[in-house]
Amino acid sequence: MARTLISVLSAERCWYGLWDGYGHYDWNDVPVFLTPGRDEILLAGPLDDADSPAQGTREVPVEIPDLWWPQDRAWCVGGDVDLVSTYVGGSAACVTDLLAHLGLEAYAVVEASTVN
């Protein structure tokens, strides 16, 4: 899913929030920010790193960040290790591009949307 989103979204530099609870990394001296129920490690890099902002090894898998957004805040991708969905907020043009991509199961939602 991350690779497909990367092909639709555009940005040079991105910020990443990676849950610090995975336990396979040493995050000493890395900034942390809080979200409801999670501490997130703040990482930065090119958009192409969204599927691997922290380098994994054969023994330690790469984890997808819960949050990622470009420097200009034109869009934001949000998910969670315990969710089955990923949300993307962005301009109407960005959402149109995501909805049109055949590689994504995408639905338009609004603030009042409910899950059935």
Backbone as a printed PyTorch tensor [residue, N CA C, xyz], in Angstrom:
tensor([[[  0.8080,  -1.1780,   0.0000],
         [  0.0000,   0.0000,   0.0000],
         [  0.8600,   1.2540,   0.0000]],

        [[  1.9170,   1.2680,   0.7900],
         [  2.7860,   2.4460,   0.8530],
         [  3.4020,   2.7430,  -0.5080]],

        [[  3.8910,   1.7240,  -1.1930],
         [  4.4960,   1.9190,  -2.5240],
         [  3.4820,   2.5210,  -3.4910]],

        [[  2.2410,   2.0790,  -3.4160],
         [  1.2110,   2.6070,  -4.3070],
         [  0.9010,   4.0580,  -3.9690]],

        [[  0.7780,   4.3760,  -2.6850],
         [  0.5480,   5.7660,  -2.2920],
         [  1.7010,   6.6590,  -2.7310]],

        [[  2.9170,   6.1840,  -2.5940],
         [  4.0940,   6.9590,  -3.0010],
         [  4.0010,   7.3150,  -4.4800]],

        [[  3.4680,   6.3910,  -5.2950],
         [  3.3740,   6.6440,  -6.7340],
         [  2.3470,   7.7230,  -7.0720]],

        [[  1.4170,   8.0010,  -6.1620],
         [  0.3780,   8.9980,  -6.4130],
         [  0.7170,  10.3370,  -5.7590]],

        [[  1.2270,  10.3060,  -4.5510],
         [  1.5390,  11.5230,  -3.8080],
         [  2.8420,  12.1300,  -4.3140]],

        [[  3.0360,  13.4060,  -4.0370],
         [  4.2940,  14.0260,  -4.4490],
         [  4.8560,  14.8670,  -3.3100]],

        [[  6.1640,  14.8210,  -3.1740],
         [  6.8840,  15.6050,  -2.1710],
         [  8.3650,  15.3070,  -2.3040]],

        [[  9.1800,  16.2490,  -1.9180],
         [ 10.6170,  16.0100,  -1.8770],
         [ 11.0380,  15.5150,  -0.4990]],

        [[ 10.6500,  16.2510,   0.5300],
         [ 11.0210,  15.8940,   1.9010],
         [  9.7590,  15.6090,   2.6890]],

        [[  9.7950,  14.5510,   3.4740],
         [  8.6460,  14.1680,   4.2920],
         [  9.0550,  13.9680,   5.7420]],

        [[  8.0680,  14.0450,   6.5860],
         [  8.2040,  13.7510,   8.0030],
         [  7.4460,  12.4700,   8.2800]],

        [[  7.9490,  11.6850,   9.2130],
         [  7.3630,  10.3890,   9.5360],
         [  7.1970,  10.2510,  11.0330]],

        [[  6.0560,   9.7250,  11.4410],
         [  5.8250,   9.3600,  12.8330],
         [  5.7830,   7.8450,  12.9130]],

        [[  6.7960,   7.2700,  13.5180],
         [  6.9050,   5.8130,  13.6440],
         [  6.6980,   5.4430,  15.1060]],

        [[  5.7670,   4.5440,  15.3770],
         [  5.4720,   4.1450,  16.7510],
         [  6.7360,   3.6420,  17.4260]],

        [[  7.0040,   4.1390,  18.6320],
         [  8.2260,   3.7300,  19.3320],
         [  8.0700,   2.3890,  20.0380]],

        [[  6.9120,   1.7640,  19.9760],
         [  6.6720,   0.5190,  20.6900],
         [  7.0720,  -0.7480,  19.9640]],

        [[  7.6300,  -0.6270,  18.7750],
         [  8.0350,  -1.8420,  18.0690],
         [  9.1340,  -2.5870,  18.8090]],

        [[ 10.0200,  -1.8520,  19.4400],
         [ 11.0100,  -2.4840,  20.2970],
         [ 12.2670,  -3.0100,  19.6270]],

        [[ 12.3920,  -2.9160,  18.3040],
         [ 13.6200,  -3.4240,  17.6880],
         [ 14.6350,  -2.3400,  17.3840]],

        [[ 14.3520,  -1.1130,  17.7270],
         [ 15.2660,  -0.0280,  17.3850],
         [ 15.7320,   0.6900,  18.6390]],

        [[ 16.8920,   1.2970,  18.5640],
         [ 17.4040,   2.1360,  19.6400],
         [ 17.1440,   3.5840,  19.2420]],

        [[ 16.1700,   4.2160,  19.8820],
         [ 15.7520,   5.5580,  19.5030],
         [ 16.2780,   6.6230,  20.4600]],

        [[ 17.3760,   6.3760,  21.1380],
         [ 17.9520,   7.3960,  22.0170],
         [ 18.2730,   8.6420,  21.2140]],

        [[ 17.9770,   9.7930,  21.7800],
         [ 18.2750,  11.0980,  21.1900],
         [ 17.5010,  11.4020,  19.9150]],

        [[ 16.4140,  10.6820,  19.6480],
         [ 15.5570,  10.9720,  18.5060],
         [ 14.3010,  11.6510,  19.0480]],

        [[ 13.8540,  12.7560,  18.4170],
         [ 12.6620,  13.4420,  18.9300],
         [ 11.4320,  12.5360,  18.9280]],

        [[ 10.5780,  12.7450,  19.9260],
         [  9.3420,  11.9830,  20.0800],
         [  8.1840,  12.9700,  20.1520]],

        [[  7.0510,  12.6190,  19.5390],
         [  5.8400,  13.4070,  19.7280],
         [  4.7130,  12.4610,  20.1140]],

        [[  3.7140,  12.9990,  20.8140],
         [  2.6450,  12.1760,  21.3540],
         [  1.4030,  12.2510,  20.4710]],

        [[  0.7710,  11.1080,  20.2720],
         [ -0.5450,  11.0270,  19.6560],
         [ -1.4100,  10.2540,  20.6450]],

        [[ -2.7200,  10.2640,  20.5020],
         [ -3.5510,   9.5310,  21.4630],
         [ -3.1660,   8.0410,  21.5300]],

        [[ -2.6500,   7.6340,  22.6690],
         [ -2.3060,   6.2370,  22.8830],
         [ -0.9620,   5.7880,  22.3410]],

        [[ -0.2120,   6.6690,  21.7260],
         [  1.0700,   6.2660,  21.1310],
         [  2.1090,   7.3680,  21.2840]],

        [[  3.3460,   6.9610,  21.4880],
         [  4.4820,   7.8620,  21.3500],
         [  5.0590,   7.5950,  19.9750]],

        [[  5.2790,   8.6390,  19.2050],
         [  5.7890,   8.5070,  17.8420],
         [  7.1970,   9.0780,  17.7480]],

        [[  8.0750,   8.3390,  17.1010],
         [  9.4270,   8.8040,  16.8130],
         [  9.3480,   9.6850,  15.5810]],

        [[  9.9500,  10.8540,  15.6160],
         [  9.9190,  11.7710,  14.4850],
         [ 11.1330,  11.5350,  13.6050]],

        [[ 10.8830,  11.1110,  12.3800],
         [ 11.9280,  10.8750,  11.3880],
         [ 11.6510,  11.7420,  10.1770]],

        [[ 12.6540,  11.9610,   9.3380],
         [ 12.4840,  12.7510,   8.1210],
         [ 13.2980,  12.1260,   6.9980]],

        [[ 12.8360,  12.3570,   5.7740],
         [ 13.5520,  11.8550,   4.6140],
         [ 12.7320,  12.0480,   3.3630]],

        [[ 13.1850,  11.5060,   2.2570],
         [ 12.4420,  11.6330,   1.0060],
         [ 11.1580,  10.8110,   1.0440]],

        [[ 10.1810,  11.1860,   0.2130],
         [  8.9150,  10.4550,   0.1420],
         [  9.1470,   8.9800,  -0.1600]],

        [[ 10.1310,   8.6840,  -0.9570],
         [ 10.4090,   7.2980,  -1.3400],
         [ 10.7570,   6.4210,  -0.1350]],

        [[ 11.0980,   7.0300,   1.0020],
         [ 11.3980,   6.2700,   2.2160],
         [ 10.1550,   5.9200,   3.0370]],

        [[  8.9670,   6.3150,   2.5710],
         [  7.7610,   6.1060,   3.3760],
         [  7.5290,   4.6470,   3.7290]],

        [[  7.9880,   3.7420,   2.8920],
         [  7.7950,   2.3300,   3.2180],
         [  8.9400,   1.7720,   4.0450]],

        [[  9.9400,   2.5950,   4.3530],
         [ 11.0650,   2.1140,   5.1680],
         [ 11.8820,   3.2610,   5.7460]],

        [[ 11.2660,   4.1670,   6.5490],
         [ 12.0420,   5.2770,   7.0960],
         [ 13.0930,   4.8360,   8.1040]],

        [[ 12.9240,   3.6690,   8.6920],
         [ 13.9300,   3.0970,   9.5890],
         [ 14.4330,   1.8340,   8.9130]],

        [[ 15.7070,   1.7340,   8.7430],
         [ 16.2660,   0.5790,   8.0350],
         [ 16.1300,  -0.6930,   8.8560]],

        [[ 15.5300,  -1.6990,   8.2690],
         [ 15.3800,  -2.9880,   8.9240],
         [ 16.5350,  -3.9160,   8.5640]],

        [[ 16.4990,  -5.0840,   9.1060],
         [ 17.4740,  -6.1250,   8.7800],
         [ 16.6930,  -7.4000,   8.4890]],

        [[ 17.3950,  -8.4350,   8.1440],
         [ 16.7270,  -9.7090,   7.8800],
         [ 15.9730, -10.1820,   9.1260]],

        [[ 16.5490,  -9.9390,  10.3030],
         [ 15.9280, -10.3720,  11.5520],
         [ 14.8520,  -9.4020,  12.0390]],

        [[ 14.9720,  -8.1320,  11.6640],
         [ 14.0500,  -7.1020,  12.1300],
         [ 13.3440,  -6.4990,  10.9150]],

        [[ 12.0470,  -6.7120,  10.7810],
         [ 11.3430,  -6.1840,   9.6150],
         [ 11.2310,  -4.6680,   9.6480]],

        [[ 11.0590,  -4.0880,   8.4960],
         [ 10.8170,  -2.6580,   8.3890],
         [  9.3620,  -2.3970,   8.7590]],

        [[  9.1160,  -1.3540,   9.4970],
         [  7.7700,  -0.9800,   9.9000],
         [  7.3260,   0.2580,   9.1230]],

        [[  6.0780,   0.2830,   8.7210],
         [  5.5190,   1.4430,   8.0280],
         [  5.1440,   2.4820,   9.0850]],

        [[  5.4560,   3.7560,   8.8640],
         [  5.0910,   4.7660,   9.8550],
         [  3.5790,   4.9380,   9.9770]],

        [[  3.1320,   5.3310,  11.1620],
         [  1.7130,   5.6080,  11.3960],
         [  1.2940,   6.8930,  10.6870]],

        [[  2.1820,   7.8600,  10.6500],
         [  1.8960,   9.1630,  10.0530],
         [  3.0130,   9.5450,   9.0930]],

        [[  2.6500,  10.1540,   7.9690],
         [  3.6430,  10.7480,   7.0800],
         [  3.0390,  11.9090,   6.3350]],

        [[  3.8350,  12.9740,   6.2050],
         [  3.3520,  14.1910,   5.5700],
         [  4.5400,  14.9420,   4.9800]],

        [[  4.2870,  15.7120,   3.9010],
         [  5.3750,  16.4610,   3.2680],
         [  5.6860,  17.7410,   4.0310]],

        [[  6.8320,  18.2910,   3.7350],
         [  7.2670,  19.5380,   4.3670],
         [  6.2080,  20.6320,   4.2240]],

        [[  5.5440,  20.7110,   3.0480],
         [  4.5570,  21.7700,   2.8280],
         [  3.1650,  21.4430,   3.3690]],

        [[  2.9950,  20.2750,   3.9760],
         [  1.7330,  19.8270,   4.5850],
         [  0.5750,  19.7780,   3.5870]],

        [[  0.8660,  19.4850,   2.3330],
         [ -0.1600,  19.4150,   1.2920],
         [ -1.0890,  18.2220,   1.4830]],

        [[ -0.6340,  17.2080,   2.1600],
         [ -1.4300,  16.0070,   2.4280],
         [ -0.8780,  15.3480,   3.6820]],

        [[ -1.6020,  14.3770,   4.2040],
         [ -1.1380,  13.6250,   5.3690],
         [ -1.7030,  12.2120,   5.2910]],

        [[ -0.8440,  11.2350,   5.5010],
         [ -1.2490,   9.8340,   5.5560],
         [ -1.2730,   9.4300,   7.0210]],

        [[ -2.3430,   8.7940,   7.4400],
         [ -2.4600,   8.3730,   8.8340],
         [ -3.0130,   6.9730,   8.9560]],

        [[ -2.4130,   6.2170,   9.8170],
         [ -2.8600,   4.8620,  10.1020],
         [ -2.4290,   4.5140,  11.5110]],

        [[ -2.4210,   3.2520,  11.8210],
         [ -2.0100,   2.8050,  13.1450],
         [ -1.7530,   1.3060,  13.0620]],

        [[ -0.8850,   0.7980,  13.9010],
         [ -0.5750,  -0.6340,  13.8900],
         [ -1.8120,  -1.4820,  14.1620]],

        [[ -2.8180,  -0.9210,  14.8260],
         [ -4.0150,  -1.6810,  15.1720],
         [ -5.2030,  -1.4000,  14.2490]],

        [[ -5.0110,  -0.6260,  13.1960],
         [ -6.1040,  -0.3190,  12.2690],
         [ -5.9760,  -1.1390,  10.9910]],

        [[ -7.0990,  -1.3540,  10.3340],
         [ -7.0830,  -2.0410,   9.0460],
         [ -7.1830,  -1.0470,   7.8930]],

        [[ -7.3520,   0.2250,   8.2100],
         [ -7.4800,   1.2560,   7.1850],
         [ -6.3850,   2.2940,   7.3540]],

        [[ -6.0960,   2.9380,   6.2490],
         [ -5.1800,   4.0790,   6.2360],
         [ -5.9550,   5.2490,   5.6700]],

        [[ -5.8090,   6.4040,   6.2660],
         [ -6.5110,   7.5980,   5.8190],
         [ -5.5240,   8.5670,   5.1890]],

        [[ -5.9730,   9.2590,   4.1540],
         [ -5.1660,  10.2870,   3.5130],
         [ -6.0120,  11.5440,   3.4420]],

        [[ -5.4960,  12.6170,   4.0030],
         [ -6.1420,  13.9150,   3.8880],
         [ -5.3690,  14.7490,   2.8970]],

        [[ -6.0640,  15.4590,   2.0460],
         [ -5.3800,  16.2860,   1.0600],
         [ -6.3740,  17.1290,   0.2910]],

        [[ -5.8800,  17.7990,  -0.7120],
         [ -6.7240,  18.6480,  -1.5530],
         [ -7.7090,  17.7890,  -2.3390]],

        [[ -8.7040,  18.4370,  -2.9240],
         [ -9.6760,  17.7180,  -3.7550],
         [ -8.9720,  17.0230,  -4.9160]],

        [[ -7.9670,  17.6590,  -5.5010],
         [ -7.2260,  17.0490,  -6.6130],
         [ -6.4550,  15.8150,  -6.1510]],

        [[ -5.8510,  15.8890,  -4.9800],
         [ -5.1180,  14.7490,  -4.4190],
         [ -6.0640,  13.5820,  -4.1730]],

        [[ -7.2120,  13.8600,  -3.5680],
         [ -8.1890,  12.8100,  -3.2830],
         [ -8.7030,  12.2040,  -4.5900]],

        [[ -8.9560,  13.0240,  -5.5900],
         [ -9.4030,  12.5270,  -6.8970],
         [ -8.3800,  11.5700,  -7.4860]],

        [[ -7.1050,  11.9300,  -7.4050],
         [ -6.0380,  11.0540,  -7.9190],
         [ -6.0030,   9.7200,  -7.1750]],

        [[ -6.1740,   9.7600,  -5.8590],
         [ -6.1800,   8.5290,  -5.0660],
         [ -7.3830,   7.6500,  -5.4040]],

        [[ -8.5440,   8.2720,  -5.5340],
         [ -9.7560,   7.5140,  -5.8530],
         [ -9.6800,   6.8780,  -7.2350]],

        [[ -8.9740,   7.5070,  -8.1610],
         [ -8.8750,   7.0130,  -9.5390],
         [ -7.8330,   5.9170,  -9.7010]],

        [[ -6.9480,   5.7570,  -8.7330],
         [ -5.8590,   4.7780,  -8.8740],
         [ -6.3950,   3.3610,  -8.7100]],

        [[ -6.2080,   2.5380,  -9.7230],
         [ -6.7270,   1.1690,  -9.7040],
         [ -6.0410,   0.2860,  -8.6700]],

        [[ -4.8540,   0.6640,  -8.2150],
         [ -4.1210,  -0.1410,  -7.2460],
         [ -4.5140,   0.1020,  -5.8010]],

        [[ -5.4680,   0.9990,  -5.5830],
         [ -5.8920,   1.3240,  -4.2230],
         [ -7.3760,   1.0290,  -4.0410]],

        [[ -7.7360,   0.4930,  -2.9100],
         [ -9.1420,   0.3980,  -2.5340],
         [ -9.4210,   1.6610,  -1.7380]],

        [[ -9.9480,   2.6810,  -2.4250],
         [-10.0810,   4.0030,  -1.8210],
         [-11.5290,   4.4690,  -1.8390]],

        [[-11.8990,   5.1740,  -0.7840],
         [-13.2420,   5.7180,  -0.6470],
         [-13.1260,   7.1450,  -0.1230]],

        [[-13.9790,   8.0190,  -0.6400],
         [-14.0180,   9.3800,  -0.1230],
         [-14.7690,   9.3610,   1.2040]],

        [[-14.2240,  10.0150,   2.1940],
         [-14.9030,  10.1400,   3.4900],
         [-14.9200,  11.6150,   3.8830]],

        [[-15.8700,  11.9470,   4.7040],
         [-15.9550,  13.2910,   5.2590],
         [-15.9880,  13.1530,   6.7720]],

        [[-15.8870,  14.2350,   7.4430],
         [-15.8200,  14.1940,   8.9030],
         [-16.9920,  13.4380,   9.5220]],

        [[-18.1600,  13.4900,   8.9160],
         [-19.3440,  12.8350,   9.4620],
         [-19.5180,  11.4040,   8.9710]],

        [[-18.5540,  10.8470,   8.2310],
         [-18.6760,   9.4910,   7.7100],
         [-18.7260,   8.4700,   8.8510]],

        [[-19.4700,   7.3980,   8.6360],
         [-19.5530,   6.3360,   9.6230],
         [-19.1180,   5.0250,   8.9770]],

        [[-18.7400,   4.0990,   9.8010],
         [-18.3240,   2.7750,   9.3380],
         [-19.5210,   1.8490,   9.4370]],

        [[-19.8190,   1.1390,   8.3670],
         [-20.9330,   0.1790,   8.3730],
         [-20.4160,  -1.2310,   8.4020]]])
